[in-house]
Amino acid sequence: MWSKLVVNMAEAKVKKLPYDEQYLQLGGRALIANYFMDLVKTGKMDPRCDPLGEQNVLMFCTGVLAGTNFTTSHRISVGCKSPLTGGIKEASSGGYMGKLMADQGLRMITFHGLPSDAVMRYLHVDKEGNAQLVEAEDLRGLGTYAVVDAMRQRYGDAISVACIGQAGERLYKAAGIQITEFGTLHPCRVAARGGVGALMGVKGLKAVVIERPSVPYKVEYADEAMFKEAAKELNMLVAKGAKNDPFHNFGTISSIEKTGANGILPVENFSGKLFKDYKKLGVEPFMQRLAERGGCNKQPCQPGCMLQCSNVYNDAEGKYLTSGFEYETVALFGPNCRINDLDKIALMDRMCDDMGVDTIEMGTACAVAMECGKIPWGDADAVIELLAQVRDGVDFGNILGNGCEAVGLALGAKRIPAVKHQALSGYDPRNTKGTGITYATCPQGADHTAALTMGRAFDDAGRAAQAYASNKLQVAICFSDSMMCLFAFAHASSRIDLLGKMMAGLYGGPADITRVTIGLGVKTLLTERAFNKLCGFTAEDDKLPDFMYTERSDATGSVFDINPVELEVLFDF
């Protein structure tokens, strides 16, 4: 039987309990949506509560297929009422923690209340499955790399760590939770968005440390043969697709080649300008530096991953600098800030990972600061200095740590690229309007994982098709975020009927795809929207920044011209 951990931070106590039957066929994003709505229904949470108050719950959970041999089924999701958006938040991540939770027989860990003292603690789950809170005052103020080093010295290398750095301790609304990667144990995988690290910080929780169990949990199948037959077929599809996938062969940085060529790449605070030097940040220089400096790509962030899109990036002296160096970081610290120095951007990535902060919020926030004259366009050293101020909690860092909107409001910016208080990710929505529709309407805020259409980039072209694409993709991403990695789903999507077969093989019942598409997809999306409405969200929150509707992109001449009526009917299933 699956278990859960319930952690009372006020009493510093941990209980291990049977996992709730009602949540058995839920995981990841679907579980978070249902769990938090249930908190509201039962009166345990006021939906308008302070996200950093005692009523908010911090949840770590696995996907619905965790513990099986299906590729990428061991992502981890972090859920809460977002300190940044004020609505529902699911921040997902790769890494090793989801696998070790499953091996421990854990589907969910929830942290309740606020500490009654000022003591920093971490949750430790040992190899026998015993869980306790341990004092961690010696870890206070440390960056995530130092925290992981300390945990490795205490418990060895057969562990996974999720932790916060200085940003989470200071309750910055751009703070994320860093999760160690399989194999390297670098804290480079991130539950990044929505300020989840701030909630971890206010609960006095520095880290979660899970050891590999002496005896791994054995999953119970309703029909193991049925499950494994379907999983084998889908695994083969993903493996075949990965061979020609740029993410596998190079990493997500390969997206620069596409977005830079068609005007989707954000430039100068989403000004819509062209950035002709985008190839200086693309595949060729990236791969050349990996080869020259002893770095590598094709790294799996979790066991059994067939996409293997992660990497290790070394500096000019061949010393380790960062891992999981991704497109979003390069796009938003790069062209969006008029910076074309890959090494400097890699250093920014390392700094953000070490202090535990979202690179999307930081990249967009720095671009807003540049537009307002706080620092010059293209000045990488000035960005590095601002990030040091965030890390040290001094000067402008105390504003920057709260993200893009906070910086824009503080500096009187006319153009703040945010939706539901969360920064836009690395795609200009005027030139991929389906993505713009997703940005505007997604309950999670403007999010790079919610449904990128990468559609036509011309004014008045493909409007209905783009709305349709956003609608269908938002549903698909909801159930993907409940089951597997989005990148693997891209290759498995042609046979989503097999997902229904796997659910039947694992849990019983009919091999009906609607239990996935409707149960984990449509229902999750509508539940998230209902939760946000209870939090006070209105139709006014489902829109892009005003300048997107009025300022034409130089790259294509396009504005975002999807009207409110088209957005309102998007979720009329």
N, C-alpha and C positions, 0 to 999 in steps of 0.2 A: 504494500500500500504506500502510495506517495505521502510525503509529509510536508509540513510548512513550519517555519520559525516565526514566532510572534515576539517581538522585542519591545519591552516597555522601557523607554529611555528615562522616564521619571524615577522608576524604581531600580533601574540598571539590572533588569532580570530578563531571562530568555526562556520561552516555553517552546517545546517541540510538540506539535499536534498533528493529527491526521489531516490530510489535505481535504478541503471541502468538496463534497460530491458534486455540488452545483457548479463548480468551476472546472471539473475534470476535463471536459472537452473544450476548454478555453486555454489560451496562452498568449503571451506577449501583449500586443496592443488590444486585442479583444478582451483579454482578462482584465486589463487595467480599466478599460471603459466600463465594464460590467461591475467590477469591484467598487469603483468610486461612486457609480450611480447607486449601488446598494448601500453604501455608507450614508448617502443623502436620504434614501428611502427609509432607512431604519433610524434616522435621527442622530447618527453618530458624527455627521459632518454637516455643518451649515455651508451650503455651496458658496456663500459670500464671505466665508471666513478668511482671515489673514493667511496667505499661503505660507508665511513663516511663523504661524501660531501653532498652538498645541493640538488643534484639531486635524491639521493636515497629516497625512500618512505618506511615508516614503516606502515604495515597494520595489523590490528586485524580483523578477520572475523569468521563467524560461518560456520557450515556445511550446506549442501544443504537441509537437513531435519530438521533444527532447528525450534523450535516452535511447533513441533508435539509431539505425545506421544510415538514415537519410541525410544526404550531404547538406551542410550549413544549417542543420536543425538545432544548433546549440548557440544561437545568438541569445543575448540577454536584453531584457527591457527594464527600464527604470520608469516608474510611474508616480504621479502626484498631481496635485493642483499646482500649476506652474507659478513660481515666484516672479517670472518675467511676464507671461501673458495673462495670468489670472484665470486661465481656463485649464482644461484637461491637458495633460502632457504625458506622452510616451516617448522617451528618448532611448533608442535602441543602439546596441553596440555588438561588434564581434568580440573576439578574445576568448580566453580559456575558462572564464567563470561559469558560463552556461553549461559547459560540459561537466565541470566538477560539481555544480549543483545537482545535475541529473545523476551523476555517479553517487552522490550522497543521498539520493532519493528525495531531493528537495525540489518542489515546483515554485515555491514562493517564500520570500522573506519580507515581513512588514515591520516597520519601525514606527512606534506610536509615542505621542507625547513629547515633552521637552524635558531635559535633565533638570533635576532639582538642585544640582550643584554646578560648579564651573569646571568639572573634570572632563578632559577629552578622553574618549574611549574608542576601542575598535572591537568589532565582532570577530571571534575566532571559532571556526568549526574544525575540530581536529579529525584525524584519520579514522577515528572510531565513531564519528558523528556527534560527539559532544559539543555543545555550543555555549559560549559564555562571552560576556563583555569584559574586556581587559583594559585597565587604565593605560592611557597613551599620552601622558603629559610630555614624555620625552620626544614624541613625534610632532608636538605642536609647533607650527611655523615652518615645518619642513616642506619641500617640494615633493612631488609624487615619486620621482626617481629615488630620492633618499628614503622615502617611506618603504618602497618596494625592496630596496637593499636591506633595510632593517628587518623586514619580515622574512627575507630569504636567510638572513643570518640566524633568525630564531627558529624557523620551521623548515628550512631546506628549500629545494627548488621544485618539489612536487606540490605546488600551491598555485592559486590565482588570487590576485589582489585587486580590489576596487577601492579607490581612495580619492581624497580631495587634497589639493594643495592650498596655497595661501589664499587663493581667490574664494574657495568655498568657506574657509574659516572666517573670511571677512564678509561673508554673506552677499557677495557680488551677484547680481542677477544674471550675469553672463557665465557664472561658474558651472563647470561640468564635472562629471565623475570619470576619472581615468581608470581604465581596466587593462590588466596585463594581457599581452598577446601570447598565444601558444608558441612554445619553443624558445623565444627570446626573453620572455617575461618583461619586456619593455612596457611601461604604462602608456601606450600610444593609441589604444582603442578608446573611444570616448562616447559615453552617453552625454552628448554635448549640449543639447539645446534646451532652452526653457528655464535655465537657472536651477536645475536639479541639484547641483553641487551646493548651492546656498541652503537648500533644505537639509541636506546632509550635515552641513556646517552648524546650522542652528540647533540641530539635534545632538550636537557634541560628538558626532561620529566621524572619526578620522578615516577609518578604513573598514573593509570587510575582507577577511582572510579565510579562504577555504582550502583545506588540505585534500589531496587525492586520497580517497578512502581505502582502507585495507581490503575491504570486500565491496566492490561496486554494486549498486542497486540493480536488480534484474527487473526489467520492464515486463509487465504482464500484458499479453496480447489476447484479444478476443479471437483472432485468427492470424497467427504469426505467419503462416505460409502466404496468405493473401497480402499481408502488409509487405513482406519482403519481396514478393513478386513485383508489386507496383513500385516499391522503392528502387529495386534494381533497374527497372525500365527508365524511371525518371533520372536516376543517377547516371545512367548511360547517356541520356539526352544531354544532361548538364556537362558531362565530361567531353562529349563530342563537340558541343557548342563552344566550350572553353578553349579549344585548340585554336580557333580563329578569333577569339575575343580579345580586343585591344586591352581590356582591363587585366586579363590573364597575362598577355605577352609583354605589357609595359606597365600597367597600373592605371588608376583613374586619371592620372595626369594626361593621358591620351585624349581626354575630352577637350583639351585646349585646342587641338587641331581642328575640331568641328566647330566649337563655339566661336573661336577666333575668326574663322573664315566666313561665317554667316551672320555676324552681328549680334549673336546671343551673349557673347562674353561681356561681362560688366566692365565698363571703363570709366575712370574718373567719377566715382560716386554715381554710377548708373546714369551717366550723362548721355549715353547713346553714341558717344564718339567711337571712332575706329582706333584700334591699337595694332599698328602694323608689325610690331616686334613680338607678337605673341609666340612665334616659333622659337624664340630664345628661351621660352619657358616650357617648351613642349618635349616631345618624345626624344628627339635626336640628342639635345644636350643632356637630358636626364639620363638616358641610357649610356652615353659616353662617360659621364661622371661616375656612374655606378661601376663601369668596367675599369676605369683608370684608378679608382680609389678603393676598390675592394668591397664596394657595396653590393647589394643584390636585390632582385625582384622575384616574382613568382613565389612569394611566401604565404603560407596559410595562416590566417589569424586564429583559426580554431581547428581542432583535429578533424580530418576527413573532408576539408574544404577542397573542391575541385577547381574553383575559380582562382584561388591563390593570388589575389590582387595586391597584397601588401608588399612592403619593400623595406630595405635598410639603406639609409643615405648617409654617407660619410663626408667629412669636411675635406678641405684641400690637402690636409696632412694625412688623410686616410684614417682619421679617428672618428668613431661613431658620433653622429650628430642627432639624427632623428629616424623614426620609423613610421610606417603608415602615412607617408607624405602624399597627401591627396589633392585632387583637382580643386575642391572648394577653397582650400587654404591657398593654393597657388593663384587661383583666379582673383580672390578678394584682397589678398595682400599684394598681388602682382598688378595686373592691368587696372584693377579698380583703384589702386593707389599710384598708378603710373610707375611701378617698380618692375624692372626686368632682370634683377639679379637673383638667380635661383638659389645660390648659397645663402644670401641674406634672408630670403623667404623661408628656407629650411631652418635657419636659426630662429626665426619668429615662431615657426611651428614647434620647435623644441621648447622655447620659452613658454608658449601657451600650454603645452602638454605638462610641463613641469609645475607650473602654478595652477593648472587645472582650470582652463578657461576655453570657451568656445571660439575657435578660429574664425568662424563666420561672423559672429558678433564683433570680434576684434578687428577683422579686416574691413568691414563696413564702417565701424566706428572711426577707424583711423582715416578712412577716405572722407567721411563727413568732417573730421577735424582739419583735414587738408583743404577742403573746399571753403571752410570758414577762416582759413588763414592761420590756424593754430600751429601747423607745421607745413613746410613746402611740399608741393606735389613731387613725388618720386624720390623723396629723401628717406631711404631705407634706414639710415642710422638714427634719424629722428623717430621713426616708428619703433625701433628697438629700444630707444630711450623711454618712450611712452609705455611700452610693455614692461620695462624695468620698474616704472613708477606704479603700475598695477601690482606687480609682484611685491614691491616693498610697501605698498599702501601709503604712498606719499603723493603730494601735489595733484596733478590732473589724473593720476591713476585711480583715485577714488571715484571719479566720474566715469572714466573709460571702462572700468570694471563692471559697470552696470549696462554696458552695451551701446548699440548704435543710437537708439532713440534718446537715451539719457545724454549722450554727447551732443546730439542735435539740439535738444531743448536747452542745454546749458550754454551753447554757443550761438543760439538764435538762428539755426540753419533753416533755410527755406525748403530744402530738399532732404527729407529723411526717409531712406528706403526701408520701411518696416511695415508689417501688417500684424495687427494684434500685439503690438509692442515688440515684435520679434523681427530681426533683420532678414532681408531678402538674401537668399543664397545665390550661387554664382551663375545666374541666368537672367538676362534682361527680358522681362515679360512682354515688352512691346513687340519683340521679335520671335517669341514663342508663346503665343497667346493662350494656348491650352495650359501651359505652365503658369501663366498669369492668373488664369481662372482658378487653378489649384492654390496659388499663393493667397488669393483673395478669400476663398471659401473654406479652405481646410481648417478644421477645428483646432489643429495644432499650431496655427500661425503659418507664416511663410516658411516652408520647409522643403529642403532639397530631396527628401525621401518620400514625400507625400504623393507625387505623381508628376513626373517630368514628361511632357509630351514631345518636346523638341520639334514642334510642328512648323508649318510654313511661316515665313518671316515677312509677310507683306500685308500692308494695310487693306482691310476689308476682305481678305482672302481666307477661305476655309473657316469662317466663323462658327457655323453650326457644327462642323466636323471637330473643331477644337473643343467646343463645349462637351460634345459627346465623348471625345477622347479623355478629357479631364474627369468626367463622371465615371466612366468605366475604369480608368486607371486608379482613381481614388479608392474605389471599391476593391480592386485587385491588390493594391498596396496594403489596404487594411488587413486582408487575409494573409498576404505574404508576410507582413510584420508580425503576424500571430503564429507563423509556422517556420519561416526560413529566411535566408538572405535574399534581398531584392535582386542581386546580380545573378544568383542561381535561378531565381524565378523567371528571369528574362529568357532562359533557355528551356525551362520546364513548362512555360505557359501554353505551349501548343497542345499539351496533354494534361490540362488541369483536371480532367475526369479522374486521373490516377490519384489526385489528392483526396478525392472522395473515397476512393478505394482504400487508400492508406488509413483514412479516419475509421472506416468500417473495420479494417483489419486490426487496428489498435484498440478501438473502443466498442466495437459491435455496431449493430444497426445497419441501415441500408448504405450501399456504396453510391450515395447520391451526392453529386457535386454541389447541390444547393445548400447542403449543410456547411459547405465552405464558403461559397459565393454569397449566400444570404446570411447564414449564421455567424460567420466570422468577418464578412465583408460589409454588406449593407447595414446589418444590425449594429455593428460596431460604429460605423460612421454616423448613423442616426443617434445612437446613444451618446456619442461624444458631443454632437451638436445640441442635444437636449441638456446635457450637463452644462455646457457653456451658456445656454440660455438661462438656466437657473443661476449661473454665476453673474448674470447681468448683461451678457452679450446680446447685441441687436443686429439688424441687417446693416447698420452703419459700420460694424466691425468687419463685414465681408466685402472689403474694397481695398484697392491698391492705393498707394500715396497719390495725392492729387496730381503731382507733376507727371505721372505716367500717362495721364489722360490728355495732357495739354502740350507736353514737350515732345517733339518728334525725334526719333532716333536718326542720327546722321547716317548710320549704316544702311538703313532701309527706307527712311522717310515715314516710318510707322509710328502711330500712337497706340495705346491700349484702348480699344474702342468697344469693348464688350459692355453692354449697358446693364443696369441693375436688374431689369426684368429677366434677362437671360441668366443672371446669377441666381435669382430667387427660385427659379424652377429647376435648378440643377439637381436638387435632392428630392424632387417629386417622383419617387420611384413607382 
